[in-house]
Amino acid sequence: MRAKPDLVITAIGGYQWEQIRPYVISLATSGFAGDKVLLAAGVDEFALECATYRGFKIGRFDVPEGTNS
């Protein structure tokens, strides 16, 4: 039986690259070989480009108006 690949899923909202940079760089350089998914709401485009460049798959979502974020 084959082992299932590892997966890290992170959800963030409203951040810029400088705010997520430590996390993205740390995971990218840690040797983690599984899938990296970043669920993003209202995140700066540059930040998403930087995360994508470092192997993250991006899933965009919107936070419904009137909810706490």
PDB file of N, CA, C and O in Angstrom:
ATOM      1  N   MET A   1       0.845  -1.180   0.000  1.00  0.00           N
ATOM      2  CA  MET A   1       0.000   0.000   0.000  1.00  0.00           C
ATOM      3  C   MET A   1       0.888   1.239   0.000  1.00  0.00           C
ATOM      4  O   MET A   1       1.811   1.350   0.808  1.00  0.00           O
ATOM      5  N   ARG A   2       0.611   2.158  -0.897  1.00  0.00           N
ATOM      6  CA  ARG A   2       1.388   3.391  -0.974  1.00  0.00           C
ATOM      7  C   ARG A   2       0.953   4.364   0.117  1.00  0.00           C
ATOM      8  O   ARG A   2      -0.229   4.486   0.438  1.00  0.00           O
ATOM      9  N   ALA A   3       1.933   5.041   0.667  1.00  0.00           N
ATOM     10  CA  ALA A   3       1.628   6.073   1.659  1.00  0.00           C
ATOM     11  C   ALA A   3       1.017   7.279   0.966  1.00  0.00           C
ATOM     12  O   ALA A   3       1.414   7.632  -0.145  1.00  0.00           O
ATOM     13  N   LYS A   4       0.070   7.897   1.609  1.00  0.00           N
ATOM     14  CA  LYS A   4      -0.530   9.118   1.065  1.00  0.00           C
ATOM     15  C   LYS A   4       0.444  10.272   1.263  1.00  0.00           C
ATOM     16  O   LYS A   4       1.151  10.322   2.270  1.00  0.00           O
ATOM     17  N   PRO A   5       0.488  11.212   0.298  1.00  0.00           N
ATOM     18  CA  PRO A   5       1.402  12.355   0.464  1.00  0.00           C
ATOM     19  C   PRO A   5       0.954  13.261   1.606  1.00  0.00           C
ATOM     20  O   PRO A   5      -0.231  13.333   1.933  1.00  0.00           O
ATOM     21  N   ASP A   6       1.905  13.940   2.197  1.00  0.00           N
ATOM     22  CA  ASP A   6       1.604  14.898   3.261  1.00  0.00           C
ATOM     23  C   ASP A   6       0.964  16.146   2.670  1.00  0.00           C
ATOM     24  O   ASP A   6       1.133  16.446   1.488  1.00  0.00           O
ATOM     25  N   LEU A   7       0.236  16.861   3.498  1.00  0.00           N
ATOM     26  CA  LEU A   7      -0.477  18.055   3.059  1.00  0.00           C
ATOM     27  C   LEU A   7      -0.520  19.072   4.189  1.00  0.00           C
ATOM     28  O   LEU A   7      -0.817  18.734   5.334  1.00  0.00           O
ATOM     29  N   VAL A   8      -0.216  20.331   3.849  1.00  0.00           N
ATOM     30  CA  VAL A   8      -0.377  21.443   4.781  1.00  0.00           C
ATOM     31  C   VAL A   8      -1.359  22.415   4.148  1.00  0.00           C
ATOM     32  O   VAL A   8      -1.178  22.832   3.004  1.00  0.00           O
ATOM     33  N   ILE A   9      -2.405  22.780   4.897  1.00  0.00           N
ATOM     34  CA  ILE A   9      -3.392  23.748   4.419  1.00  0.00           C
ATOM     35  C   ILE A   9      -3.384  24.934   5.379  1.00  0.00           C
ATOM     36  O   ILE A   9      -3.483  24.767   6.595  1.00  0.00           O
ATOM     37  N   THR A  10      -3.264  26.125   4.815  1.00  0.00           N
ATOM     38  CA  THR A  10      -3.254  27.353   5.603  1.00  0.00           C
ATOM     39  C   THR A  10      -4.316  28.292   5.049  1.00  0.00           C
ATOM     40  O   THR A  10      -4.441  28.428   3.832  1.00  0.00           O
ATOM     41  N   ALA A  11      -5.077  28.937   5.913  1.00  0.00           N
ATOM     42  CA  ALA A  11      -6.070  29.932   5.482  1.00  0.00           C
ATOM     43  C   ALA A  11      -5.689  31.284   6.074  1.00  0.00           C
ATOM     44  O   ALA A  11      -5.446  31.412   7.274  1.00  0.00           O
ATOM     45  N   ILE A  12      -5.642  32.299   5.190  1.00  0.00           N
ATOM     46  CA  ILE A  12      -5.278  33.648   5.626  1.00  0.00           C
ATOM     47  C   ILE A  12      -6.202  34.671   4.982  1.00  0.00           C
ATOM     48  O   ILE A  12      -6.837  34.398   3.963  1.00  0.00           O
ATOM     49  N   GLY A  13      -6.268  35.831   5.579  1.00  0.00           N
ATOM     50  CA  GLY A  13      -7.089  36.891   5.007  1.00  0.00           C
ATOM     51  C   GLY A  13      -6.473  38.261   5.219  1.00  0.00           C
ATOM     52  O   GLY A  13      -6.077  38.612   6.331  1.00  0.00           O
ATOM     53  N   GLY A  14      -6.395  39.041   4.129  1.00  0.00           N
ATOM     54  CA  GLY A  14      -5.989  40.434   4.206  1.00  0.00           C
ATOM     55  C   GLY A  14      -4.513  40.698   4.445  1.00  0.00           C
ATOM     56  O   GLY A  14      -4.153  41.794   4.876  1.00  0.00           O
ATOM     57  N   TYR A  15      -3.655  39.735   4.180  1.00  0.00           N
ATOM     58  CA  TYR A  15      -2.235  39.922   4.460  1.00  0.00           C
ATOM     59  C   TYR A  15      -1.447  40.394   3.247  1.00  0.00           C
ATOM     60  O   TYR A  15      -1.864  40.220   2.102  1.00  0.00           O
ATOM     61  N   GLN A  16      -0.303  40.993   3.530  1.00  0.00           N
ATOM     62  CA  GLN A  16       0.692  41.394   2.538  1.00  0.00           C
ATOM     63  C   GLN A  16       1.838  40.379   2.591  1.00  0.00           C
ATOM     64  O   GLN A  16       1.905  39.551   3.499  1.00  0.00           O
ATOM     65  N   TRP A  17       2.734  40.458   1.608  1.00  0.00           N
ATOM     66  CA  TRP A  17       3.859  39.526   1.546  1.00  0.00           C
ATOM     67  C   TRP A  17       4.710  39.555   2.813  1.00  0.00           C
ATOM     68  O   TRP A  17       5.082  38.498   3.321  1.00  0.00           O
ATOM     69  N   GLU A  18       5.019  40.714   3.322  1.00  0.00           N
ATOM     70  CA  GLU A  18       5.886  40.794   4.506  1.00  0.00           C
ATOM     71  C   GLU A  18       5.280  40.093   5.721  1.00  0.00           C
ATOM     72  O   GLU A  18       6.014  39.656   6.607  1.00  0.00           O
ATOM     73  N   GLN A  19       3.974  39.982   5.775  1.00  0.00           N
ATOM     74  CA  GLN A  19       3.326  39.315   6.898  1.00  0.00           C
ATOM     75  C   GLN A  19       3.364  37.793   6.771  1.00  0.00           C
ATOM     76  O   GLN A  19       3.437  37.094   7.782  1.00  0.00           O
ATOM     77  N   ILE A  20       3.317  37.277   5.560  1.00  0.00           N
ATOM     78  CA  ILE A  20       3.322  35.816   5.391  1.00  0.00           C
ATOM     79  C   ILE A  20       4.694  35.272   5.001  1.00  0.00           C
ATOM     80  O   ILE A  20       4.913  34.061   5.001  1.00  0.00           O
ATOM     81  N   ARG A  21       5.604  36.168   4.671  1.00  0.00           N
ATOM     82  CA  ARG A  21       6.936  35.757   4.220  1.00  0.00           C
ATOM     83  C   ARG A  21       7.630  34.775   5.174  1.00  0.00           C
ATOM     84  O   ARG A  21       8.119  33.747   4.706  1.00  0.00           O
ATOM     85  N   PRO A  22       7.696  35.038   6.477  1.00  0.00           N
ATOM     86  CA  PRO A  22       8.388  34.093   7.375  1.00  0.00           C
ATOM     87  C   PRO A  22       7.802  32.677   7.305  1.00  0.00           C
ATOM     88  O   PRO A  22       8.545  31.695   7.296  1.00  0.00           O
ATOM     89  N   TYR A  23       6.492  32.579   7.256  1.00  0.00           N
ATOM     90  CA  TYR A  23       5.850  31.263   7.187  1.00  0.00           C
ATOM     91  C   TYR A  23       6.156  30.565   5.866  1.00  0.00           C
ATOM     92  O   TYR A  23       6.545  29.398   5.848  1.00  0.00           O
ATOM     93  N   VAL A  24       5.977  31.291   4.759  1.00  0.00           N
ATOM     94  CA  VAL A  24       6.183  30.705   3.429  1.00  0.00           C
ATOM     95  C   VAL A  24       7.630  30.251   3.262  1.00  0.00           C
ATOM     96  O   VAL A  24       7.882  29.133   2.814  1.00  0.00           O
ATOM     97  N   ILE A  25       8.571  31.106   3.617  1.00  0.00           N
ATOM     98  CA  ILE A  25       9.991  30.778   3.476  1.00  0.00           C
ATOM     99  C   ILE A  25      10.360  29.605   4.379  1.00  0.00           C
ATOM    100  O   ILE A  25      11.086  28.703   3.960  1.00  0.00           O
ATOM    101  N   SER A  26       9.870  29.611   5.598  1.00  0.00           N
ATOM    102  CA  SER A  26      10.177  28.546   6.548  1.00  0.00           C
ATOM    103  C   SER A  26       9.706  27.188   6.034  1.00  0.00           C
ATOM    104  O   SER A  26      10.457  26.213   6.062  1.00  0.00           O
ATOM    105  N   LEU A  27       8.470  27.129   5.569  1.00  0.00           N
ATOM    106  CA  LEU A  27       7.953  25.855   5.083  1.00  0.00           C
ATOM    107  C   LEU A  27       8.657  25.435   3.793  1.00  0.00           C
ATOM    108  O   LEU A  27       8.948  24.255   3.597  1.00  0.00           O
ATOM    109  N   ALA A  28       8.926  26.390   2.926  1.00  0.00           N
ATOM    110  CA  ALA A  28       9.589  26.078   1.661  1.00  0.00           C
ATOM    111  C   ALA A  28      11.009  25.553   1.861  1.00  0.00           C
ATOM    112  O   ALA A  28      11.479  24.733   1.072  1.00  0.00           O
ATOM    113  N   THR A  29      11.691  26.011   2.896  1.00  0.00           N
ATOM    114  CA  THR A  29      13.078  25.601   3.123  1.00  0.00           C
ATOM    115  C   THR A  29      13.218  24.493   4.173  1.00  0.00           C
ATOM    116  O   THR A  29      14.331  24.063   4.473  1.00  0.00           O
ATOM    117  N   SER A  30      12.107  24.037   4.724  1.00  0.00           N
ATOM    118  CA  SER A  30      12.154  23.036   5.792  1.00  0.00           C
ATOM    119  C   SER A  30      12.432  21.623   5.306  1.00  0.00           C
ATOM    120  O   SER A  30      12.761  20.744   6.102  1.00  0.00           O
ATOM    121  N   GLY A  31      12.303  21.404   4.012  1.00  0.00           N
ATOM    122  CA  GLY A  31      12.444  20.053   3.493  1.00  0.00           C
ATOM    123  C   GLY A  31      11.111  19.339   3.361  1.00  0.00           C
ATOM    124  O   GLY A  31      11.064  18.190   2.921  1.00  0.00           O
ATOM    125  N   PHE A  32      10.029  20.005   3.736  1.00  0.00           N
ATOM    126  CA  PHE A  32       8.696  19.417   3.596  1.00  0.00           C
ATOM    127  C   PHE A  32       8.445  19.113   2.125  1.00  0.00           C
ATOM    128  O   PHE A  32       8.588  19.992   1.274  1.00  0.00           O
ATOM    129  N   ALA A  33       8.068  17.867   1.821  1.00  0.00           N
ATOM    130  CA  ALA A  33       7.925  17.439   0.423  1.00  0.00           C
ATOM    131  C   ALA A  33       6.480  17.236  -0.006  1.00  0.00           C
ATOM    132  O   ALA A  33       6.222  16.850  -1.146  1.00  0.00           O
ATOM    133  N   GLY A  34       5.539  17.491   0.888  1.00  0.00           N
ATOM    134  CA  GLY A  34       4.131  17.298   0.544  1.00  0.00           C
ATOM    135  C   GLY A  34       3.546  18.503  -0.160  1.00  0.00           C
ATOM    136  O   GLY A  34       4.254  19.441  -0.527  1.00  0.00           O
ATOM    137  N   ASP A  35       2.236  18.457  -0.342  1.00  0.00           N
ATOM    138  CA  ASP A  35       1.528  19.565  -0.975  1.00  0.00           C
ATOM    139  C   ASP A  35       1.347  20.698   0.023  1.00  0.00           C
ATOM    140  O   ASP A  35       1.127  20.470   1.213  1.00  0.00           O
ATOM    141  N   LYS A  36       1.444  21.928  -0.486  1.00  0.00           N
ATOM    142  CA  LYS A  36       1.251  23.128   0.331  1.00  0.00           C
ATOM    143  C   LYS A  36       0.121  23.929  -0.298  1.00  0.00           C
ATOM    144  O   LYS A  36       0.230  24.372  -1.441  1.00  0.00           O
ATOM    145  N   VAL A  37      -0.966  24.117   0.450  1.00  0.00           N
ATOM    146  CA  VAL A  37      -2.133  24.830  -0.054  1.00  0.00           C
ATOM    147  C   VAL A  37      -2.351  26.069   0.804  1.00  0.00           C
ATOM    148  O   VAL A  37      -2.336  26.004   2.033  1.00  0.00           O
ATOM    149  N   LEU A  38      -2.554  27.191   0.135  1.00  0.00           N
ATOM    150  CA  LEU A  38      -2.798  28.460   0.814  1.00  0.00           C
ATOM    151  C   LEU A  38      -4.176  28.961   0.389  1.00  0.00           C
ATOM    152  O   LEU A  38      -4.368  29.349  -0.763  1.00  0.00           O
ATOM    153  N   LEU A  39      -5.133  28.955   1.316  1.00  0.00           N
ATOM    154  CA  LEU A  39      -6.464  29.494   1.067  1.00  0.00           C
ATOM    155  C   LEU A  39      -6.426  30.968   1.431  1.00  0.00           C
ATOM    156  O   LEU A  39      -6.092  31.325   2.561  1.00  0.00           O
ATOM    157  N   ALA A  40      -6.768  31.825   0.474  1.00  0.00           N
ATOM    158  CA  ALA A  40      -6.526  33.251   0.649  1.00  0.00           C
ATOM    159  C   ALA A  40      -7.759  34.097   0.353  1.00  0.00           C
ATOM    160  O   ALA A  40      -8.408  33.936  -0.681  1.00  0.00           O
ATOM    161  N   ALA A  41      -8.068  34.996   1.274  1.00  0.00           N
ATOM    162  CA  ALA A  41      -9.160  35.968   1.087  1.00  0.00           C
ATOM    163  C   ALA A  41      -8.573  37.363   1.209  1.00  0.00           C
ATOM    164  O   ALA A  41      -8.008  37.712   2.245  1.00  0.00           O
ATOM    165  N   GLY A  42      -8.703  38.160   0.161  1.00  0.00           N
ATOM    166  CA  GLY A  42      -8.246  39.543   0.207  1.00  0.00           C
ATOM    167  C   GLY A  42      -6.751  39.691   0.421  1.00  0.00           C
ATOM    168  O   GLY A  42      -6.302  40.644   1.058  1.00  0.00           O
ATOM    169  N   VAL A  43      -5.987  38.763  -0.102  1.00  0.00           N
ATOM    170  CA  VAL A  43      -4.536  38.787   0.080  1.00  0.00           C
ATOM    171  C   VAL A  43      -3.897  39.488  -1.113  1.00  0.00           C
ATOM    172  O   VAL A  43      -4.336  39.328  -2.252  1.00  0.00           O
ATOM    173  N   ASP A  44      -2.861  40.262  -0.840  1.00  0.00           N
ATOM    174  CA  ASP A  44      -2.114  40.994  -1.854  1.00  0.00           C
ATOM    175  C   ASP A  44      -1.637  40.052  -2.970  1.00  0.00           C
ATOM    176  O   ASP A  44      -1.141  38.960  -2.691  1.00  0.00           O
ATOM    177  N   GLU A  45      -1.787  40.475  -4.230  1.00  0.00           N
ATOM    178  CA  GLU A  45      -1.395  39.656  -5.382  1.00  0.00           C
ATOM    179  C   GLU A  45       0.087  39.299  -5.361  1.00  0.00           C
ATOM    180  O   GLU A  45       0.465  38.176  -5.697  1.00  0.00           O
ATOM    181  N   PHE A  46       0.921  40.249  -4.967  1.00  0.00           N
ATOM    182  CA  PHE A  46       2.358  39.970  -4.892  1.00  0.00           C
ATOM    183  C   PHE A  46       2.643  38.844  -3.909  1.00  0.00           C
ATOM    184  O   PHE A  46       3.486  37.987  -4.173  1.00  0.00           O
ATOM    185  N   ALA A  47       1.950  38.840  -2.784  1.00  0.00           N
ATOM    186  CA  ALA A  47       2.126  37.788  -1.782  1.00  0.00           C
ATOM    187  C   ALA A  47       1.757  36.427  -2.364  1.00  0.00           C
ATOM    188  O   ALA A  47       2.450  35.438  -2.126  1.00  0.00           O
ATOM    189  N   LEU A  48       0.675  36.378  -3.119  1.00  0.00           N
ATOM    190  CA  LEU A  48       0.249  35.113  -3.722  1.00  0.00           C
ATOM    191  C   LEU A  48       1.234  34.649  -4.790  1.00  0.00           C
ATOM    192  O   LEU A  48       1.494  33.453  -4.917  1.00  0.00           O
ATOM    193  N   GLU A  49       1.775  35.577  -5.548  1.00  0.00           N
ATOM    194  CA  GLU A  49       2.794  35.232  -6.553  1.00  0.00           C
ATOM    195  C   GLU A  49       4.038  34.653  -5.881  1.00  0.00           C
ATOM    196  O   GLU A  49       4.602  33.667  -6.356  1.00  0.00           O
ATOM    197  N   CYS A  50       4.455  35.257  -4.794  1.00  0.00           N
ATOM    198  CA  CYS A  50       5.633  34.787  -4.069  1.00  0.00           C
ATOM    199  C   CYS A  50       5.401  33.391  -3.486  1.00  0.00           C
ATOM    200  O   CYS A  50       6.288  32.538  -3.536  1.00  0.00           O
ATOM    201  N   ALA A  51       4.226  33.165  -2.942  1.00  0.00           N
ATOM    202  CA  ALA A  51       3.900  31.849  -2.388  1.00  0.00           C
ATOM    203  C   ALA A  51       3.833  30.800  -3.497  1.00  0.00           C
ATOM    204  O   ALA A  51       4.319  29.682  -3.329  1.00  0.00           O
ATOM    205  N   THR A  52       3.236  31.158  -4.615  1.00  0.00           N
ATOM    206  CA  THR A  52       3.149  30.235  -5.754  1.00  0.00           C
ATOM    207  C   THR A  52       4.546  29.859  -6.235  1.00  0.00           C
ATOM    208  O   THR A  52       4.820  28.691  -6.510  1.00  0.00           O
ATOM    209  N   TYR A  53       5.412  30.831  -6.333  1.00  0.00           N
ATOM    210  CA  TYR A  53       6.793  30.602  -6.767  1.00  0.00           C
ATOM    211  C   TYR A  53       7.494  29.601  -5.854  1.00  0.00           C
ATOM    212  O   TYR A  53       8.376  28.862  -6.292  1.00  0.00           O
ATOM    213  N   ARG A  54       7.096  29.582  -4.582  1.00  0.00           N
ATOM    214  CA  ARG A  54       7.717  28.680  -3.613  1.00  0.00           C
ATOM    215  C   ARG A  54       6.932  27.385  -3.426  1.00  0.00           C
ATOM    216  O   ARG A  54       7.098  26.693  -2.422  1.00  0.00           O
ATOM    217  N   GLY A  55       6.086  27.063  -4.387  1.00  0.00           N
ATOM    218  CA  GLY A  55       5.436  25.750  -4.402  1.00  0.00           C
ATOM    219  C   GLY A  55       4.064  25.653  -3.770  1.00  0.00           C
ATOM    220  O   GLY A  55       3.528  24.552  -3.645  1.00  0.00           O
ATOM    221  N   PHE A  56       3.476  26.772  -3.365  1.00  0.00           N
ATOM    222  CA  PHE A  56       2.146  26.741  -2.781  1.00  0.00           C
ATOM    223  C   PHE A  56       1.084  26.741  -3.879  1.00  0.00           C
ATOM    224  O   PHE A  56       1.219  27.427  -4.892  1.00  0.00           O
ATOM    225  N   LYS A  57       0.042  25.971  -3.662  1.00  0.00           N
ATOM    226  CA  LYS A  57      -1.144  26.028  -4.515  1.00  0.00           C
ATOM    227  C   LYS A  57      -2.101  27.003  -3.850  1.00  0.00           C
ATOM    228  O   LYS A  57      -2.328  26.928  -2.643  1.00  0.00           O
ATOM    229  N   ILE A  58      -2.661  27.914  -4.632  1.00  0.00           N
ATOM    230  CA  ILE A  58      -3.499  28.976  -4.090  1.00  0.00           C
ATOM    231  C   ILE A  58      -4.969  28.678  -4.339  1.00  0.00           C
ATOM    232  O   ILE A  58      -5.363  28.324  -5.450  1.00  0.00           O
ATOM    233  N   GLY A  59      -5.768  28.824  -3.302  1.00  0.00           N
ATOM    234  CA  GLY A  59      -7.224  28.737  -3.414  1.00  0.00           C
ATOM    235  C   GLY A  59      -7.808  30.041  -2.887  1.00  0.00           C
ATOM    236  O   GLY A  59      -7.678  30.360  -1.705  1.00  0.00           O
ATOM    237  N   ARG A  60      -8.442  30.780  -3.763  1.00  0.00           N
ATOM    238  CA  ARG A  60      -9.021  32.070  -3.356  1.00  0.00           C
ATOM    239  C   ARG A  60     -10.454  31.876  -2.827  1.00  0.00           C
ATOM    240  O   ARG A  60     -11.207  31.032  -3.313  1.00  0.00           O
ATOM    241  N   PHE A  61     -10.796  32.667  -1.838  1.00  0.00           N
ATOM    242  CA  PHE A  61     -12.165  32.649  -1.340  1.00  0.00           C
ATOM    243  C   PHE A  61     -12.526  34.027  -0.825  1.00  0.00           C
ATOM    244  O   PHE A  61     -11.653  34.850  -0.554  1.00  0.00           O
ATOM    245  N   ASP A  62     -13.803  34.267  -0.695  1.00  0.00           N
ATOM    246  CA  ASP A  62     -14.301  35.532  -0.144  1.00  0.00           C
ATOM    247  C   ASP A  62     -14.955  35.263   1.192  1.00  0.00           C
ATOM    248  O   ASP A  62     -15.633  34.252   1.377  1.00  0.00           O
ATOM    249  N   VAL A  63     -14.744  36.178   2.121  1.00  0.00           N
ATOM    250  CA  VAL A  63     -15.418  36.108   3.419  1.00  0.00           C
ATOM    251  C   VAL A  63     -16.752  36.818   3.266  1.00  0.00           C
ATOM    252  O   VAL A  63     -16.783  37.993   2.901  1.00  0.00           O
ATOM    253  N   PRO A  64     -17.852  36.132   3.537  1.00  0.00           N
ATOM    254  CA  PRO A  64     -19.167  36.767   3.379  1.00  0.00           C
ATOM    255  C   PRO A  64     -19.293  38.012   4.253  1.00  0.00           C
ATOM    256  O   PRO A  64     -18.855  38.032   5.403  1.00  0.00           O
ATOM    257  N   GLU A  65     -19.894  39.031   3.688  1.00  0.00           N
ATOM    258  CA  GLU A  65     -20.095  40.288   4.415  1.00  0.00           C
ATOM    259  C   GLU A  65     -20.955  40.020   5.666  1.00  0.00           C
ATOM    260  O   GLU A  65     -21.914  39.249   5.630  1.00  0.00           O
ATOM    261  N   GLY A  66     -20.583  40.671   6.747  1.00  0.00           N
ATOM    262  CA  GLY A  66     -21.336  40.508   7.977  1.00  0.00           C
ATOM    263  C   GLY A  66     -20.818  39.398   8.875  1.00  0.00           C
ATOM    264  O   GLY A  66     -21.373  39.159   9.947  1.00  0.00           O
ATOM    265  N   THR A  67     -19.759  38.718   8.448  1.00  0.00           N
ATOM    266  CA  THR A  67     -19.174  37.681   9.307  1.00  0.00           C
ATOM    267  C   THR A  67     -17.889  38.199   9.913  1.00  0.00           C
ATOM    268  O   THR A  67     -17.270  39.119   9.377  1.00  0.00           O
ATOM    269  N   ASN A  68     -17.487  37.617  11.021  1.00  0.00           N
ATOM    270  CA  ASN A  68     -16.218  37.986  11.643  1.00  0.00           C
ATOM    271  C   ASN A  68     -15.098  37.301  10.919  1.00  0.00           C
ATOM    272  O   ASN A  68     -15.206  36.132  10.547  1.00  0.00           O
ATOM    273  N   SER A  69     -14.009  38.031  10.714  1.00  0.00           N
ATOM    274  CA  SER A  69     -12.855  37.392  10.062  1.00  0.00           C
ATOM    275  C   SER A  69     -11.638  37.483  10.935  1.00  0.00           C
ATOM    276  O   SER A  69     -10.570  37.002  10.558  1.00  0.00           O
TER     277      SER A  69
END
